[in-house]
Amino acid sequence: MMKKHFYFLLMAALVCGLSLSVTSCKDDDKDNNGGQSEEQQEQQALEQQDLDNARIAVLDHLADIDEVDMANIDSVLSLKFDANIGVAESEGSATRIVSINTMEAAAERFANMVGADIDENTTSYTWKDDKMGTMTYTKVTDGTAWATVEVNIKQVPQLQKIIFRSPDQGDENAAFKGRAYYRFGDVVRRKVKESSYKTIDEYWVCVRPAFGPEKKQDSHWACINVLPNKNIYTYSKLGTMYFPTGLGENKEHMQNLAEMVYAILNPGTWESNISSNTKIKMFHDFNKKNLQYHNKYFWQNVNNGWDKMEIKIGNSTYDIWNLLFETEKKYVADEVNNTARGMKLLYKGYSWVKKEKVIHLWQANYTSGLGVNCNMHQATFTEPRCDLSAKTAWTLDFRQTGGNQYNYMKFFNPDSDNGDNMMRWCVRIATGKELATGKWNANVKQAIPGVDEIYRYYRDVDPEGGKDLNKQPEADKLIKL
């Protein structure tokens, strides 16, 4: 009896000891994870990924970050960059001037930059990020500008102030005279060396040129045909998959890309919509008094120029549509001119809940609606999601999108072999200065150094108009090619 009682007490002590030991281990694990459950850690990682995407987007608006590896956010945030927003107020100045025609457009530009919910009625707003710094937006009411932004971003130390103003609020003489080297729809090729044995061709199209009458002295370009390694996240546990990352978020020029493509495909309709609706925007904030310089004849000329270009690559010949969109013109038109489809652009990057194997992207869908939403100004922003669990035989490759639908289509409808049968394009935006090789002063009358000229309006459509860029712009006429 004594032995049995002693044995029971001994076993109880052992069980208690083991229990304490296990509890201690669990407590250690909890301490090692900061007291967070696995679900909380996943949620925190997801929120951190979203925050990092937003940081890349802000830097992309302010500075030249085109050459850095977007997949390594810590590395990006440890660097210093030169400002490239607008133009310097004077040589060496820490103040940059952004030429913009309306108060509404100024507020929208800043809102898009930082993801703020502000409009033309907002008097002041401060954006703050612990790893970057602050920017304080202030509405100006004395007629000298629309708004100013006080900037204190450690990654862009030479930028202290941004002034949003129209040409007539500043020095009108500062607007350049004559014509810019590039126009809407011009295309250049940039060769990117991925490794010692692989080089890819990026095709960049001008979606907002420099333009003297608007006092816009920088050009903006979009690339949608391919993504380089620095903009790819590779996931190999379910078969190798390639997702976009670090694309940035420039809704202004994404919108300009969609409107430009619509204008090229529908020159007459685009102009008619502009002329008949006083409230509709024209390329974000272009003044409609300058419509004659980008009229329906100009867009028809670009349309014809894109169609007739023959670019030889290897044993194949391509037109501009094939190079930019990875598909034929008729299929681009099928998307753009169909209000149930539209032009779908993937931007920003990816966000990933690894435990659940759920990944989501950022998508902007532009369609041509009614009234002020004509000309592709109806925009819908969504975050499409896909559950990858148990999908081991999938192909998901966002390195080339557009007409390469087999690469990515199942992401948008896993239960169908054809996905949702709608095209997407991963989009990146850059200034001409960002595309240039080496130091360049972004002279509006010069070619961008280091890129190949594929199509240029003043070379391939109107060489006579391009002979003397010191001439003032003239109303466009239909040119027979």
N, C-alpha and C positions, 0 to 999 in steps of 0.2 A: 504494500500500500504506500509506504514511504517512498519506495523507488518510483512508483508510478506518478506520485505527486511531484517528486523532484524532476522527473523527466518532462512532465507537463509544463512546469515552471521554466525549465531550460528551453524547451521549444518555444514557449511564449516569448522569452527574452530574445531568442534568435530571430523570431518573426518580427518582433518589435524593432530589433536592430536593423534588419534588412529593410523594413518599412521606412525607418528614419534615413537609411542610406539612399534608398530610391528617391524619397522626397527631397533629400539634399541634392541629388543629381539633377532632379527636375528643376529645383530652385536655381541651381547653377546654370542650367540651360536658359531659364527665364532671365536670369541676370545677364547672361552673355548676349541675349537678344534685347536687352534694354527693357525687359518686362513686357515685351510684345508677343502676342500670339503669331502663329505663322500667317494667318489671314491678315493681321494688322501689318505685318512686314510686307506682304504682297501689295496691300493698298498703299503703303508708304512708298514702295518702289515705283508703283504706277504713277502716283502724284509727283514723285521726283522726276520721272521721265517726261511727264507733261510740262513740268517747270523748265527742264533743260531745253525742250523743244521751243518753248516761249523765249528763253534767253537767246538761243541762236537766232530766232526771228528778229528780236530787237537789235542785236548786233549787225545783222544783215542789212537792216535799214540805215544804220549809222555809219558803217565802216566797210572797208574792203577786206572781207574774210574768205574770199573765193578759194584760196589755195590751201586752207587748213583742213585737217581731217575732222569732219563733222561728227563722226561716231565717238570721238573722245572729248566730251564736254569739259572735263577738268583741264585738259590741255588747252582747249580754246580759251577758257576763262583765265588762264595764267598768262596769256599773251597780251601785247599792246598793238593796236591797229591805228592806221591813219583814217581820219574821217573822209567819207566820200558822199555824204548827203549834201545836195545842193552845191553851191560854189562858195569859196572863201570870200568874205566881205572885202578883203584886201590881201595882198601877198603875206603869208605867214600868220594871218589872223586866226584866232580861235573861234570866231563867229562865222557861221555858214548861212547863206541866204538861199531860201527855197522859194522860187517864183511860183505863185499860185494865184488864181484869179478871183476866188471868192472866199468869204469867211467859212461857209459850209465846207468847202474843199479843204481848207486849212485844218479845221477840227477833225475832219474825216481822216486826213493824212496822219495826224498824231494818234487818233484812236486806233487806226490800223497798225501803227508802229508798236504800240504797247498793249493792245487788246483792251483798251478802256471804253467804257460806255459814256462817251461825251458827244456833244454836238455843238452847233454854232452858238448856242445860248450859254454854254458852260463858261464861267468866268475864270476858274482856276482848278487845276487838278495836279496832284503829285503822284508820280509812279515811283515805287521803291522796290529794290531787290537787294537782299543781303550780300550777294556775291558780286554785284555789279555797281550799285549806287542808286542815284536818284535822277529824275527829270521832272521839272515843274513847268507845266503849261499855263500860260496866262493870256487871256484875251486882251487885245489892245483896242482902245476906243478913240484914240486921238487922230486916226487917219494915216499914221505913218507905217502901219503894218496891220495884218489881221491878228497875229498872235506871236508870242515869243516862247521859247523853251529854254530854261536854265538847265544846263547839262552837267552832271557830275558822275561820269561813268569811268571807272578805273581802267577798263580795257581800251578806252578811247580818250586818253588824257589831254590831247591837244584840242578837244572839242568842248567849248564852254557854253556856247549859246547858238540857238537856231532861231532865225527870224523868217516867219511866213509872210510874204507880202507880194502884191501884184506889181507889174512894171510901173504903173502910174503912182504908186505909193513910194517908190524909191527913185533911183537915178535912171531915167529912161534912156539916157545916153549909154548906159552900161549894157543894154541889149546889143548883141552883135549884129552887124550889118551884113546883108547879103544872104547867101544860101548855105546850108550845112551840107557836109559831104554825104551824109546818110539821110534817107527818108524812111517813112513807114514801109515795112515789108522787105527791107534790104536784108540779105542773108550772108553771114560769114561762117567759116569753118575754123574751129580750134582743135588742134590735135593734142590729145592728152596721153602721155606715156604712163601706162598702168604698171608695166614691169619691163624687164630687159627684152622681152619678146612680144609684148602686146601694146598696141597703141589704138585708142578709140577716136572716132571723129564726132565731135559735138557740133551741131548746127544751131546757130543762134540767129534769131530773127528780131529785127528792130521793131519794138512795139510802142515806142515813144521817142522820136528823134529830138535832137536839139532843134530849136526853131526860134529865130530872131524876134518876130512880131510878138511872141508869147514870153520873150526873155527867158527861154528855157535853154540852158547851155550844156546840158548833159544828155546823153542818149541812154535809153534803157532797152535791154534785150532779154528775150526768153529762149530757153532751150527745153525741148520736150521729147527729143528723139532718143536719148540715152542717158544713163546715169553712170558716173565714174565710181571707182571703188570707195572713194571718200564719202560718198553719199549712199552707201549700201550697208545694211546690217544683215549678216549671214547667219542663218539658223540651221543646224545640221542634225537635230535629233529626230526629225520626222522626214528624213530625206532633205537634201539641201534646198533651202528656200532663201530668197533674196528680197529684203524689204527696204523701202526708201527711208533715209534718215537725213536730218540736217538740211532740208530743202529750203527752209525759210518760209516766211508768210508775207507776201507782198500783194495784198488784195487789189491795190490800185492798178498794178501792171498786169496782174492776172486778168482783171476786167478789161484792160486795154487790149490784151492779146485776143480775148474772145470777141470784142467789138471789131477789132481789125480784121479778123478772119471773116466775120459776118459782112463787113463792108466790102471785102474783096469778092465774096461770093454773091453779094446782092447790092451792087453799087447804087442803082437807082432807088431801091427801097430804103437803103440806109440814108441817103441824102434827103429823100422825101420826109422821112421820120424826123430828121433834124430840123428841116425847114417848117414843118407844120406844127411842131410842139415846142413852145418857148421854154418849157421847164425841163425837157430832156437834156441830159448831160452829153457832151461830146468829148470823148477821151478824157474823162475825169473832170477837167476844168478848162479845156480849150475854149477860147472865145469864139462865138459863132460868127463874128464879123470876119474871121479868117477862114470861113468855110470854103471860099473860092480856091484856097491853096491846097485843099484836100477834098475836092468835090468828087462827084460820081465819075467824072472822066479820069481822074487820077486813079481811083480804085479799079476802074475797068482796065486801065493801062497796066496796073500791077497784076491783075488777074491774067491778062494776056502774057505778060512777061514771065510769070511763074509757069504758065502752061508751056511756053515755047523754049524755056531753058532746057538744055540737054547736057547733063553732067555725067561724064564717063568715069565709072569707078570699076576697076578690073575689066571684066568682059560685059558689064551691064551699063545701061544708060538710064538716068533718073531725071525727073523734073523736080521742081522745088517742093511740090506737095509730098512726093515720096520721101524726100530727104528730111523734111521737118516732121511729118506726121506718121511716118512708117506705114503709110497706106496711100491709096489713090484719092484723087480729088473728089470723085463721086461719093466715096464713103465718108469723107470729111463732111461734105454737104449733107449727106443723109443724117448725120448726127446734129450738126449745127442748125439746120433748117427745120428740124423736127422738135416742136415744143414739148413733146413727151420724152425727149432724149436730151438734147443739148450738148454743150461742150463741158465735159467733166475733167477737172484738173485735180490731181492729187498733190497736196502741198504739205509743208511742215515735216512729216515723217511718220513714225509708227509709235504706238504705245502698246505695252505687252503685259498681260497677266499670265505669268509663266505657269503657275500652279494649275490654273484652269485651261491653259493653252488657248487663251482667247487673245487675239491681236486686233487692234483697230487702227485705222488710218484717218486722215483728214481729207475731205473732198469738198470742192466748190463746183457747183453745177450752174452754168450760165445758159439761159435761154432768152429768146426774144418774146417779151410779153406785150402788154398793151400800154398805151400812154407813155409815161416816163420810163417804163420798163422795156420799151422797144430797143432794138439794136443790141440785144444781149445784156441788157441792164437788169434783168430779173435773176438774182443770185440766191442760191440755196446752199447753205453750209451744213454738212452732216459729218458724222464719224462712223462710217461703215465698219462693222465688226465681223469677225469670222472665228468660229471654234475649230481649232486644228486637231483636237484630240482624236486619236484613232484614225487619222487620215494620213497613212504612211506612204501612199502611192501618188500623192499630189505633186504637180508641178506648180510652183508659185515663184515667179521671177519678174520683179518689177524693174529690172535693169533696162529693158526695152518694152515699151507699152504701145499705145496706138493700135496699129494694125496687127501687132503680135498678140492677138487676144488669147491664144492658147496659153501664153505665159502666165496670165493673171486672172482669167475670166471666172474660174471657180471660186475665187475669194468672195465674189459678190453674189453667188448663189451656188453653194456647194452641192445642192441636190440635183443640179442640172449639168450635163456635160458641156453646155454652152454658156454657163454662168447666167447672167441676165442679158447677154448678147449686146452690151453697150460698151463703147470704147472709152478708155481713160488715158490720160497722159500725165506722167510725173513732170512737174514744172519747176524750173529754177529761173530766177531773175537776177540779172547783173547789169551794172553800168558799163559803158564803153571802157572806162578806165580800168575796171576789174578784169575785162577781157584782154587788156593790153599786156604785152610782154615787156618787162622792165619799166622804168620810170617814164611817164608820159603826161604831158600837161593837158590832155583832153582837148586839144585844139579842134573846134567844131568843123574846120575846113580840111582836116587831115584824116587819112585812113588810120584805123586802129592798128598799131604795130603788132606783129606776131600772129595775125590771123590771115586766113586765105579768103579772098573776095569771091564769093560764089555767085551772087546776084546783087546788082546795084542799079537803082532806078536811073541815076545820071550816067551810067555806063551802058546799060542793056536796053533801056526804053527811051530815054531822052538824053542822048549824049551831047546834043547841042545845048541843052539847058545846063549841062554840067561843065561846059567849057570854061565859064567864068563864074566862079562861086561868089564873086563880089557883087554881082547883080542882085537886085532885090527880087524876092519871090514873085512869080506871076501866076495868074489864074490858070489852072490846068485845062488842057484841051485833049481830046481823044487823039492818040497817036497810033498810026497804022504800023504794025510790026511786020 
